Amino acid sequence: MLRMASIKGISGKIKEKPEDFVVEEIAKNGTVLKLNTKFSCENLGMQASQAGKFVVFVMQKRDWNTMQALKVLAKKAGRGIKSTAFAGTKDRAAVSTQLCSIFGANAERLATLHVKDITINGAWQSDTGVELGGLTGNRFAVTVRESNATHDSIESINKELNGLFPNYFGEQRFGYRDNNAAIGIAIMKGEFEKAAMDFLTNTTNERNLDSIEARERLGKERDFKAALEYFPQFLKYELMLIEYLSKYPTDYANAIRRLPRQLSLMFVHSVQAELFNKEVEKRVKDHKAEQVQGNIIGYDTETVSPDEQEILDEMGLTKEAFKIASMPELSCRGNTRLLFAPYTDFSSSVSEGTATLSFSLPSGSYATVLLNEFMGQ
């Protein structure tokens, strides 16, 4: 992604260990969910109810992704993953805090559960659960190791940015194999065989040798029954498709429907994200760093700007393509998002080849994108 800062970025490595990437959620009332701190509903401007069917709690985790951590907690509380909710997802390779809820659980029991590298920093019964997006933002403290940073070099970039940075969607949006958008475009065009086979056989950025071998073999042989025997068991979503295709080898659309809807939606959302990122990049090139809203284009987007239309044309898409007649459950109405986002409470420290950058971001903005402004070349 194209940087806005013209000054050369600092060098270094991030996420060498989870403690190098600390993420503290900022609740709706502005309270930072600080590490190793107990919270009550009153602290967060919420209401408790002894007869409430939900348990709302502050979860602190280390080296867990949000869904895996909640799955373990829910199981120990005698509930399933579908009973859980969270305000926002957090990186796995991090130490983080976040507000979550479980329907049908008991607060006292949850508070006493023991799971390695997970701590409950307060829990209470409530009549309502946590909703996705129910946060103000996140506070970050990022350690950069083996760095050439100086206080002056960091402050020079900070001064040039002046509290704004390009609000790109981060790489996480596009999947570790960077093929989410390609799969999404294929789905939008009704090319379900292409979408399914890209999901199953693309090896871009794949590091696991067993996965590479399995994906390449399936791409050559296209024998789904045989693939059931050799595909790695940890590729559980791929195996969902393969199992279905072993019985119905040409029904690619319904094979895709075997995936969780949220995962399939991510493919289409990543197309929206790519369109948005291209608009941000165009504005960075044109030096138009303004805190204005851009479209996350969907079929219900009212006004498409000339820049957005040009990008749609380049990608061979229309806004109407986001209304997917053959798979309506994946249709996207559209939304808006700041093209350039604010960052606040910035501070830094430098000591013997190590730099620490601390800052707060609004909900939905990516720390890795801001870090690219400080570390990109």
C-alpha positions, 0 to 999 in steps of 0.5 A: 500500500502506498504511504502518505509520509514522504520521509523514509520509514524506520526499520525493525521487526514487529510481533516477535512475541505477543507482548510486542503487540498490546491491544486494549479495547476502548469501550463505548463510554471511552474507558480503556480496558487496560491490561491486568485491570478488573472492571465492573459494569459501572466502569463501562457505563453498562447495567447489570441484571442478576436475572439477566440471561447474558454474561458480559465480561472483559476477556484478556488473552495472549496468543489466542484469536478471538473466536478460538478463545471464546469457543474454549470459554463457551465450552467450559461454561456449558455453551456453544460458540453460537452463544458468544458475541464480541465488540471487535476481533483482536489479533492472535499474535498479541496481548489484548483485552476486549468486551465479550458476552455468552448467552446462558452462562453464569458470571460467577462460574465464568470468572473462576474458569482457568484457561492458559493465557486467558484471564477474565477481568470482570464478569456480570449478568446482563439482559443484553449481550455485546454487539459487534461494533460496540466499541469506540476504538482500540489503544495500541502499544507496539514494540519494534525490535532491531530498529534504527529508530531515533526519537527525531525520525519517529517525530518527523513522520508523526509531524508530517502525518499530522494526526491522519493516515490512509484508512486502508483495509489491512492485509488481514481482510484479504486472507493470508493467501491474498485471494479473498477478493479474487474468490469474491469477484468470481462469486459475484460473476456466478463463476462458482467453479472458479471460486471453489477451485481458487479457494481449494488449490491456490498456494500463494503465500502458503508455507505449510508443505503438506498444504502446498502438496495437497492443493497442487495435487487436487488442482492437477487431479481434480479427484475430490474423493481421493482428496478426502484421504490426503488433505490435511485435517487442519484445513477444515473449511477446505474439507467441507467443500471437498466432502460435498464435491466428492458426492456432487462433483459439479455443484460448486455453488452449493459446495461454497454454501457449505462454508460458514456464511461469515467466511463466504461474506468475507470474500465479497467484503474483500472485493469492497475493501479492494475497491476502497483501498484503490480509491485511498491510494489514488487520493494519496497519489493526488495528495488529497489527504482529507478526513472525508467519507468514501463509499464501501460500494454495494448495490444500494450505494446512492452516488458513485464518485467518478474515481470510484466508477473508474475503479469499478470499470478497471475491475470489470464490476458494477455496483449492481454486481453486489446484488448476487442473484444466484447467492443472495445471502452474500449480497452487500448493500454498501456502507461508508468509511473514512478515507483518512482516519485519525490517530490520537494519544501518540507517544514513542520511546527509543532505547538501544535498538528498540522503539515503542509506538503507542496510539489510539485508533477508531474502530475498524482502522488497522494498526498495521496500516498506521505502522506502515507509515512509520516503517514503510520504505 
